[in-house]
Amino acid sequence: MANVDFETLRNTIERSLLKAGLNPDAAATCARIHAESTRDGVPSHGIGRIPRFIEYVGRGWVDIDAQPSLVQRMGAIEVLDGGFGIGVINALHATERAIALAREHGMGLVALRDTTHWMRGGSYGWHAVEQGFATIMWTNTESCMPAWGGASQSIGNNPLVMAVPHSTGPLVLDMAMSQFSYGKLQTTQLKGEQLTIDGGFDEHGQLSRDPAVIAATRRLLPTGYWKGSGLAVLLDALAALLSQGRPSHEIDNVQRGSGGGSSQIFMIFDPEQLGGRDACDNIVEGIQSHLAATTPAEPGSPVRWPGESTSRQRYGEEPVVIDDMLWRSVCELAG
């Protein structure tokens, strides 16, 4: 494993994106987001996505010059078309527009259609809470896991992000509707480890913890079995409805790589207009204290609140640990 300081990581990613043709502003923004995701413990959607993203740019699946355009405005709601532009840039723009609407109305909703992979959805949740806003966001995807009771891919894993701000430790949840994402399968396999719990099915239809076996069958296990499957279906339907965009079964036909043509929703809430920041802080602190007082199931393993481990990594100064082969690959792309 390579130990890389944050600025070296960010600069190397930025050079690789500039070489791929991104303009300086877009390259700098994307490099920051990918480097932060890697530092925060999600390399699968940080530096791990760089080679594939650059491949998609080369294939013309991502329009690096596209900018989101307004489709419809209805008070606190806006619908945007992403034009198959850079997913990170589109998602940050949508988040900022939703924040602006929330400042005006107390709540803002931006629905984005025909965008590309937003990489790590939690990036936009953190972006919102660090400015003092609460959020609910999600994206649909191409069909990449079976619906409950099925054996072939028929629904997206449709990641969901929820966050509530706090001055020192916000609550931030970032989860796919599959028990483990394909990125998590990849990083676990690279470490030569097994999943901690069942994550999918093997070729015989039996539950498995082997990431390589699950990646081969592409039979991911929905979170919560039939409940996660049902939630994935409704997130898909609502994303397509609100954005006037594509549901998963239509994204399947786009042929622009993973996430191309997806629909995304960014709902932002302003606590200042919903009881005040102090009330919001009290809610978060109460929840955190309540969970901390819980008797752990295993001694020495206290119950954690969503975002706790990420907070420590996000605001720490330790070197970022990266797989050697992946680091060399991105360094080569940077030239």
Secondary structure, DSSP 8 states (H G I E B T S, - for coil): -EEE-HHHHHHHHHHHHHHTT--HHHHHHHHHHHHHHHHTT-GGGTGGGHHHHHHHHHHTSS-TT---EEEEEETTEEEEE-TT--HHHHHHHHHHHHHHHHHHHSEEEEEEEEE---S-THHHHHHHHTTT-EEEEEE--S--B--TT-SS--B----EEEEE--SS--EEEEE-SBSS-HHHHHHHHHTT---SS--EE-TTS-EE--HHHHHHHT-B-BTTTHHHHHHHHHHHHHHHHHHT---HHHHTTT-SSTTTTEEEEEEEE-GGGTT-HHHHHHHHHHHHHHHHTS--SSTT-----TTHHHHHHHT----EEE-HHHHHHHHHHH-
